[in-house]
Structure formats: C-alpha cells, structure tokens
Amino acid sequence: MPVKKIEFAELEQALSEAGKSVIDFLAAELGKVYVVTVTRDGCPSCEKFKPRIDKVARVTAEKHGNKVVFVQVHIRYSPGKDQESLRSKSVFGHYFYPTSLILIRTGDRGAIEYYRNVSPAISELRKNIEAALQIATFLKKEQK
C-alpha cells in the first residue's frame, strides 16, 4: 500500500469539519496501525527520509496487507512564510522535521500515540510498527 500524501492545509480543513483531534481523525479504525510522517518544503532530512518510508510502506503492505496505513502530511514552507509550519506544530505538537508518529485506536479511549521520533532509524520504525500491530490486533479482539 503506498503512502497516502495529505497537504496540511487540506488536513486542517478536514479537522475543522470533522471536529476531531488530529490523531482521532487519522487513526480511524480499530485493529490498524497508522504511521504518520510530517514533512516540510525545503527540509533536506525530509527528502532523504521520504524514499525510505516509501520502501517501508511497500514491504509492510506485502507482509501485513492493509493493517498498516502510511500517511505523509506535508507542510508548505518558504523563508518568511512559516505560518503553516507554525500551525502544524500546534496541531501535531512537534518541533523538527521529519517527525514520525505511530497511532493506534483503542476501544475506550479513542486514538492514542504509541510512538514518536524525529527522522527515526528505519529498523527502529519497523520494530515499533510490529509492536504496535500486536497491540492493535489485541485491542480489536478485546472489542468483540
């Protein structure tokens, strides 16, 4: 499954219409893991990270099908025009780019953040995706 790309401005609009928190909006289904990466224009680390996360998404889809959803939220930025970046920091509570989050939905508390890191090592990200998937699977079984 490819990485779903969302422009931050579009996400802001959808959040406003839905009246939900960003994690409740992005982590919609119980039993799935949501890997969210926040990137920004002009970020060299983001450009290096994007192909690696694309590869992780392909490999993960081969192994787990649609149980893991990858989303890239892209922030528009240019020198002197950092309003969108500042708003994204309020929404996601991050500071650096790229920031990766792993979200899972619980049956009783909504979506939760399982993991967060800035430009994580791919091996660490894979390990945490696998652990989150075990938890998400357990939580889904508990709801039945």
MDAnalysis code that builds the backbone (N, CA, C; Angstrom):
import MDAnalysis as mda
import numpy as np

u = mda.Universe.empty(432, n_residues=144, atom_resindex=np.repeat(np.arange(144), 3), trajectory=True)
u.add_TopologyAttr("name", ["N", "CA", "C"] * 144)
u.add_TopologyAttr("resid", np.arange(1, 145))
u.add_TopologyAttr("resname", ["MET", "PRO", "VAL", "LYS", "LYS", "ILE", "GLU", "PHE", "ALA", "GLU", "LEU", "GLU", "GLN", "ALA", "LEU", "SER", "GLU", "ALA", "GLY", "LYS", "SER", "VAL", "ILE", "ASP", "PHE", "LEU", "ALA", "ALA", "GLU", "LEU", "GLY", "LYS", "VAL", "TYR", "VAL", "VAL", "THR", "VAL", "THR", "ARG", "ASP", "GLY", "CYS", "PRO", "SER", "CYS", "GLU", "LYS", "PHE", "LYS", "PRO", "ARG", "ILE", "ASP", "LYS", "VAL", "ALA", "ARG", "VAL", "THR", "ALA", "GLU", "LYS", "HIS", "GLY", "ASN", "LYS", "VAL", "VAL", "PHE", "VAL", "GLN", "VAL", "HIS", "ILE", "ARG", "TYR", "SER", "PRO", "GLY", "LYS", "ASP", "GLN", "GLU", "SER", "LEU", "ARG", "SER", "LYS", "SER", "VAL", "PHE", "GLY", "HIS", "TYR", "PHE", "TYR", "PRO", "THR", "SER", "LEU", "ILE", "LEU", "ILE", "ARG", "THR", "GLY", "ASP", "ARG", "GLY", "ALA", "ILE", "GLU", "TYR", "TYR", "ARG", "ASN", "VAL", "SER", "PRO", "ALA", "ILE", "SER", "GLU", "LEU", "ARG", "LYS", "ASN", "ILE", "GLU", "ALA", "ALA", "LEU", "GLN", "ILE", "ALA", "THR", "PHE", "LEU", "LYS", "LYS", "GLU", "GLN", "LYS"])
u.atoms.positions = np.array([
    [0.849, -1.178, 0.000],
    [0.000, 0.000, 0.000],
    [0.893, 1.238, 0.000],
    [0.680, 2.143, -0.913],
    [1.532, 3.341, -0.968],
    [1.248, 4.294, 0.195],
    [2.151, 5.233, 0.352],
    [1.990, 6.264, 1.370],
    [0.953, 7.267, 0.863],
    [-0.077, 7.508, 1.665],
    [-1.094, 8.499, 1.315],
    [-0.531, 9.866, 1.661],
    [-0.528, 10.766, 0.693],
    [0.019, 12.097, 0.919],
    [-1.120, 13.095, 1.116],
    [-1.003, 13.884, 2.176],
    [-2.015, 14.886, 2.507],
    [-1.312, 16.224, 2.713],
    [-1.838, 17.261, 2.083],
    [-1.347, 18.616, 2.330],
    [-1.909, 19.078, 3.674],
    [-1.092, 19.743, 4.467],
    [-1.519, 20.165, 5.791],
    [-2.756, 21.063, 5.736],
    [-2.813, 21.959, 4.764],
    [-3.975, 22.854, 4.652],
    [-5.257, 22.046, 4.458],
    [-5.190, 20.980, 3.673],
    [-6.361, 20.119, 3.473],
    [-6.721, 19.386, 4.768],
    [-5.712, 18.936, 5.494],
    [-5.947, 18.263, 6.772],
    [-6.592, 19.221, 7.770],
    [-6.101, 20.449, 7.826],
    [-6.695, 21.453, 8.716],
    [-8.183, 21.639, 8.425],
    [-8.516, 21.732, 7.155],
    [-9.915, 21.914, 6.758],
    [-10.755, 20.714, 7.186],
    [-10.232, 19.510, 6.920],
    [-10.955, 18.289, 7.285],
    [-11.131, 18.179, 8.795],
    [-10.117, 18.563, 9.556],
    [-10.221, 18.539, 11.018],
    [-11.284, 19.513, 11.509],
    [-11.322, 20.667, 10.900],
    [-12.308, 21.674, 11.269],
    [-13.725, 21.164, 11.014],
    [-13.921, 20.523, 9.875],
    [-15.243, 19.993, 9.527],
    [-15.626, 18.801, 10.395],
    [-14.648, 17.959, 10.719],
    [-14.928, 16.743, 11.497],
    [-15.058, 17.023, 12.987],
    [-14.435, 18.081, 13.458],
    [-14.471, 18.388, 14.889],
    [-13.750, 17.358, 15.736],
    [-12.672, 16.782, 15.197],
    [-11.905, 15.757, 15.905],
    [-10.468, 16.218, 16.096],
    [-9.773, 15.548, 17.016],
    [-8.339, 15.783, 17.147],
    [-7.644, 15.154, 15.946],
    [-6.428, 15.570, 15.704],
    [-5.697, 15.048, 14.552],
    [-5.483, 13.535, 14.664],
    [-5.209, 13.029, 15.870],
    [-4.962, 11.587, 15.964],
    [-6.251, 10.792, 15.839],
    [-7.356, 11.321, 16.348],
    [-8.631, 10.630, 16.164],
    [-9.049, 10.636, 14.701],
    [-8.748, 11.702, 14.009],
    [-9.081, 11.792, 12.592],
    [-8.233, 10.827, 11.756],
    [-6.919, 10.797, 12.014],
    [-6.012, 9.982, 11.201],
    [-6.084, 8.495, 11.536],
    [-6.288, 8.157, 12.796],
    [-6.354, 6.747, 13.217],
    [-7.816, 6.351, 13.357],
    [-8.433, 6.094, 12.236],
    [-9.890, 5.946, 12.179],
    [-10.411, 4.571, 12.594],
    [-9.630, 3.516, 12.367],
    [-10.159, 2.163, 12.572],
    [-9.416, 1.386, 13.651],
    [-10.185, 0.701, 14.452],
    [-9.652, -0.219, 15.441],
    [-8.997, -1.397, 14.720],
    [-7.860, -1.852, 15.212],
    [-7.190, -3.003, 14.629],
    [-6.150, -2.665, 13.579],
    [-5.996, -1.380, 13.276],
    [-4.990, -0.947, 12.308],
    [-3.946, -0.079, 12.998],
    [-2.792, 0.014, 12.352],
    [-1.707, 0.871, 12.810],
    [-1.556, 1.981, 11.777],
    [-1.381, 3.186, 12.254],
    [-1.243, 4.348, 11.380],
    [0.137, 4.957, 11.591],
    [0.927, 4.969, 10.530],
    [2.267, 5.554, 10.570],
    [2.172, 6.901, 9.858],
    [2.347, 7.976, 10.618],
    [2.186, 9.330, 10.099],
    [3.546, 10.008, 10.120],
    [3.945, 10.554, 8.978],
    [5.191, 11.299, 8.906],
    [4.876, 12.725, 8.481],
    [5.371, 13.688, 9.265],
    [5.154, 15.101, 8.990],
    [6.422, 15.634, 8.329],
    [6.268, 16.151, 7.091],
    [7.405, 16.663, 6.320],
    [7.148, 18.123, 5.937],
    [8.202, 18.783, 5.470],
    [8.097, 20.202, 5.136],
    [8.916, 20.531, 3.897],
    [8.430, 21.487, 3.117],
    [9.206, 22.008, 1.985],
    [10.570, 22.476, 2.472],
    [11.591, 22.249, 1.661],
    [12.920, 22.761, 1.968],
    [13.644, 22.040, 3.085],
    [13.181, 20.866, 3.453],
    [13.789, 20.108, 4.548],
    [14.654, 18.994, 3.951],
    [15.980, 19.116, 4.022],
    [16.849, 18.093, 3.445],
    [16.655, 16.713, 4.076],
    [16.430, 16.672, 5.386],
    [16.212, 15.383, 6.054],
    [14.922, 14.730, 5.565],
    [13.918, 15.554, 5.277],
    [12.648, 15.019, 4.765],
    [12.861, 14.371, 3.401],
    [13.634, 15.019, 2.560],
    [13.886, 14.484, 1.217],
    [14.624, 13.148, 1.285],
    [15.519, 12.998, 2.249],
    [16.226, 11.726, 2.433],
    [15.301, 10.661, 3.021],
    [14.380, 11.083, 3.865],
    [13.518, 10.148, 4.578],
    [12.381, 9.600, 3.710],
    [11.843, 10.417, 2.816],
    [10.677, 10.018, 2.008],
    [10.870, 8.699, 1.247],
    [11.976, 8.490, 0.531],
    [12.125, 7.212, -0.173],
    [12.232, 6.025, 0.777],
    [12.809, 6.248, 1.946],
    [12.932, 5.161, 2.926],
    [11.571, 4.779, 3.488],
    [10.716, 5.776, 3.769],
    [9.391, 5.459, 4.310],
    [8.523, 4.834, 3.219],
    [8.721, 5.243, 1.964],
    [8.000, 4.619, 0.850],
    [8.340, 3.129, 0.763],
    [9.625, 2.808, 0.934],
    [10.054, 1.407, 0.887],
    [9.470, 0.620, 2.065],
    [9.485, 1.192, 3.249],
    [8.901, 0.530, 4.421],
    [7.421, 0.261, 4.173],
    [6.730, 1.218, 3.578],
    [5.299, 1.046, 3.291],
    [5.070, -0.114, 2.324],
    [5.881, -0.210, 1.290],
    [5.732, -1.318, 0.324],
    [5.991, -2.670, 0.981],
    [7.070, -2.773, 1.730],
    [7.425, -4.029, 2.396],
    [6.367, -4.410, 3.430],
    [5.906, -3.431, 4.177],
    [4.892, -3.679, 5.202],
    [3.577, -4.126, 4.574],
    [3.207, -3.534, 3.456],
    [1.970, -3.933, 2.762],
    [2.058, -5.373, 2.279],
    [3.231, -5.787, 1.803],
    [3.419, -7.176, 1.370],
    [3.232, -8.138, 2.539],
    [3.674, -7.734, 3.707],
    [3.628, -8.592, 4.887],
    [2.273, -8.545, 5.607],
    [1.686, -7.335, 5.706],
    [0.501, -7.160, 6.551],
    [-0.737, -6.654, 5.804],
    [-0.658, -6.500, 4.518],
    [-1.813, -6.001, 3.763],
    [-2.183, -4.599, 4.194],
    [-3.473, -4.387, 4.419],
    [-3.942, -3.043, 4.764],
    [-4.055, -2.811, 6.271],
    [-3.382, -3.619, 7.069],
    [-3.436, -3.448, 8.525],
    [-2.552, -2.298, 9.009],
    [-1.663, -1.833, 8.139],
    [-0.810, -0.693, 8.475],
    [-1.020, 0.370, 7.393],
    [-1.392, 1.560, 7.830],
    [-1.677, 2.665, 6.924],
    [-0.576, 3.718, 7.083],
    [0.009, 4.117, 5.967],
    [1.065, 5.131, 5.977],
    [0.513, 6.434, 5.428],
    [0.762, 7.524, 6.165],
    [0.291, 8.844, 5.769],
    [1.449, 9.822, 5.887],
    [1.635, 10.629, 4.855],
    [2.607, 11.717, 4.911],
    [1.828, 13.022, 4.897],
    [1.990, 13.820, 5.937],
    [1.367, 15.133, 5.996],
    [2.445, 16.138, 5.622],
    [2.213, 16.870, 4.518],
    [3.230, 17.783, 4.006],
    [2.884, 19.233, 4.323],
    [3.876, 19.930, 4.842],
    [3.739, 21.325, 5.240],
    [4.379, 22.207, 4.170],
    [3.647, 23.213, 3.710],
    [4.186, 24.197, 2.766],
    [4.968, 25.246, 3.551],
    [6.156, 25.580, 3.030],
    [7.035, 26.499, 3.734],
    [7.940, 27.207, 2.739],
    [8.177, 28.460, 2.988],
    [9.234, 29.198, 2.296],
    [9.730, 30.258, 3.279],
    [10.973, 30.690, 3.140],
    [11.500, 31.688, 4.077],
    [10.569, 32.904, 4.158],
    [10.258, 33.286, 5.365],
    [9.366, 34.413, 5.574],
    [7.898, 34.044, 5.550],
    [7.594, 32.820, 5.166],
    [6.201, 32.349, 5.131],
    [6.121, 31.038, 5.900],
    [6.191, 31.155, 7.211],
    [6.237, 29.962, 8.046],
    [4.946, 29.720, 8.822],
    [3.843, 30.407, 8.455],
    [2.599, 30.278, 9.204],
    [2.089, 28.837, 9.218],
    [2.138, 28.158, 8.071],
    [1.639, 26.784, 8.024],
    [2.488, 25.873, 8.907],
    [3.786, 26.076, 8.889],
    [4.675, 25.285, 9.739],
    [4.358, 25.518, 11.220],
    [4.121, 26.757, 11.590],
    [3.795, 27.060, 12.984],
    [2.459, 26.434, 13.387],
    [1.474, 26.486, 12.489],
    [0.174, 25.868, 12.798],
    [0.313, 24.358, 12.928],
    [1.134, 23.747, 12.078],
    [1.306, 22.287, 12.154],
    [1.935, 21.892, 13.478],
    [2.822, 22.718, 13.971],
    [3.466, 22.423, 15.252],
    [2.464, 22.460, 16.391],
    [1.471, 23.323, 16.280],
    [0.401, 23.345, 17.281],
    [-0.479, 22.110, 17.178],
    [-0.775, 21.704, 15.951],
    [-1.658, 20.557, 15.737],
    [-0.988, 19.246, 16.142],
    [0.255, 19.044, 15.728],
    [0.945, 17.776, 15.981],
    [1.823, 17.792, 17.235],
    [2.118, 18.978, 17.765],
    [2.977, 19.056, 18.945],
    [4.403, 18.634, 18.650],
    [4.860, 18.891, 17.444],
    [6.229, 18.526, 17.060],
    [7.074, 19.783, 16.926],
    [8.363, 19.595, 16.741],
    [9.232, 20.739, 16.522],
    [10.086, 20.564, 15.280],
    [10.643, 19.369, 15.091],
    [11.560, 19.116, 13.985],
    [10.880, 18.334, 12.865],
    [11.516, 18.360, 11.703],
    [11.054, 17.605, 10.530],
    [12.160, 16.653, 10.098],
    [11.828, 15.497, 9.592],
    [10.522, 14.851, 9.597],
    [10.248, 14.215, 10.959],
    [9.028, 14.324, 11.403],
    [8.597, 13.662, 12.633],
    [7.679, 12.521, 12.248],
    [7.947, 11.342, 12.792],
    [7.100, 10.171, 12.532],
    [6.344, 9.798, 13.798],
    [5.076, 9.467, 13.615],
    [4.211, 9.030, 14.701],
    [3.636, 7.669, 14.340],
    [3.414, 6.848, 15.338],
    [2.652, 5.618, 15.151],
    [1.431, 5.740, 16.045],
    [0.260, 5.630, 15.431],
    [-1.010, 5.775, 16.136],
    [-1.778, 4.463, 16.087],
    [-2.519, 4.191, 17.152],
    [-3.456, 3.070, 17.159],
    [-4.744, 3.550, 17.816],
    [-5.833, 2.919, 17.468],
    [-7.137, 3.264, 18.048],
    [-7.472, 2.251, 19.122],
    [-7.943, 2.761, 20.249],
    [-8.407, 1.897, 21.327],
    [-9.928, 1.864, 21.297],
    [-10.503, 0.911, 21.974],
    [-11.950, 0.812, 22.021],
    [-12.582, 1.788, 22.984],
    [-11.838, 2.198, 24.002],
    [-12.444, 3.039, 25.032],
    [-11.865, 4.445, 25.143],
    [-10.702, 4.684, 24.573],
    [-10.068, 5.999, 24.733],
    [-9.798, 6.691, 23.409],
    [-10.348, 6.169, 22.324],
    [-10.079, 6.771, 21.018],
    [-8.684, 6.426, 20.549],
    [-8.136, 7.257, 19.707],
    [-6.799, 7.013, 19.166],
    [-5.750, 7.458, 20.174],
    [-4.637, 6.734, 20.171],
    [-3.514, 7.092, 21.041],
    [-2.231, 7.102, 20.237],
    [-1.286, 7.867, 20.712],
    [0.037, 7.901, 20.103],
    [0.884, 6.834, 20.775],
    [1.322, 5.871, 19.991],
    [2.142, 4.789, 20.509],
    [3.631, 5.156, 20.469],
    [4.024, 5.909, 19.445],
    [5.448, 6.162, 19.204],
    [5.597, 7.509, 18.502],
    [6.717, 8.183, 18.794],
    [7.053, 9.448, 18.121],
    [8.566, 9.566, 18.069],
    [9.091, 9.990, 16.928],
    [10.525, 10.210, 16.813],
    [10.801, 11.120, 15.626],
    [11.924, 11.808, 15.684],
    [12.361, 12.656, 14.586],
    [13.334, 11.857, 13.727],
    [13.022, 11.760, 12.445],
    [13.879, 11.062, 11.484],
    [14.414, 9.738, 12.059],
    [13.489, 8.848, 12.458],
    [13.932, 7.619, 13.121],
    [14.702, 6.687, 12.189],
    [15.551, 5.869, 12.794],
    [16.205, 4.806, 12.024],
    [15.106, 3.868, 11.531],
    [15.228, 3.424, 10.302],
    [14.188, 2.579, 9.706],
    [14.022, 1.283, 10.493],
    [15.100, 0.721, 10.994],
    [14.992, -0.515, 11.783],
    [14.170, -0.275, 13.049],
    [14.355, 0.872, 13.679],
    [13.588, 1.209, 14.871],
    [12.114, 1.412, 14.521],
    [11.860, 2.077, 13.408],
    [10.479, 2.316, 12.980],
    [9.782, 0.988, 12.688],
    [10.455, 0.090, 11.977],
    [9.866, -1.230, 11.673],
    [9.549, -1.996, 12.959],
    [10.477, -1.990, 13.890],
    [10.278, -2.688, 15.168],
    [9.045, -2.150, 15.889],
    [8.893, -0.838, 15.911],
    [7.757, -0.230, 16.593],
    [6.444, -0.432, 15.843],
    [6.492, -0.519, 14.531],
    [5.294, -0.843, 13.751],
    [4.823, -2.245, 14.111],
    [5.734, -3.198, 14.173],
    [5.385, -4.584, 14.515],
    [4.785, -4.660, 15.924],
    [5.396, -3.960, 16.875],
    [4.873, -3.975, 18.247],
    [3.487, -3.328, 18.308],
    [3.314, -2.217, 17.612],
    [2.009, -1.540, 17.589],
    [0.955, -2.418, 16.934],
    [1.344, -3.180, 15.929],
    [0.401, -4.066, 15.253],
    [-0.082, -5.168, 16.196],
    [0.801, -5.687, 17.022],
    [0.386, -6.683, 18.011],
    [-0.626, -6.078, 18.989],
    [-0.380, -4.872, 19.420],
    [-1.299, -4.206, 20.347],
    [-2.635, -3.920, 19.656],
    [-2.588, -3.406, 18.434],
    [-3.819, -3.096, 17.701],
    [-4.652, -4.352, 17.475],
    [-4.006, -5.457, 17.164],
    [-4.707, -6.728, 16.964],
    [-5.362, -7.175, 18.270],
    [-4.636, -7.072, 19.364],
    [-5.178, -7.424, 20.673],
    [-6.382, -6.546, 21.019],
    [-6.261, -5.245, 20.809],
    [-7.351, -4.329, 21.135],
    [-8.606, -4.624, 20.318],
    [-8.410, -5.015, 19.069],
    [-9.556, -5.337, 18.233],
    [-10.267, -6.607, 18.740],
    [-9.461, -7.598, 19.145],
    [-10.041, -8.843, 19.676],
    [-10.796, -8.576, 20.963],
    [-10.277, -7.663, 21.788],
    [-10.925, -7.339, 23.062],
    [-12.282, -6.684, 22.853],
    [-12.481, -6.010, 21.749],
    [-13.750, -5.339, 21.470],
    [-14.872, -6.296, 21.067],
    [-14.493, -7.486, 20.649],
    [-15.506, -8.432, 20.160],
    [-16.255, -9.088, 21.284],
])
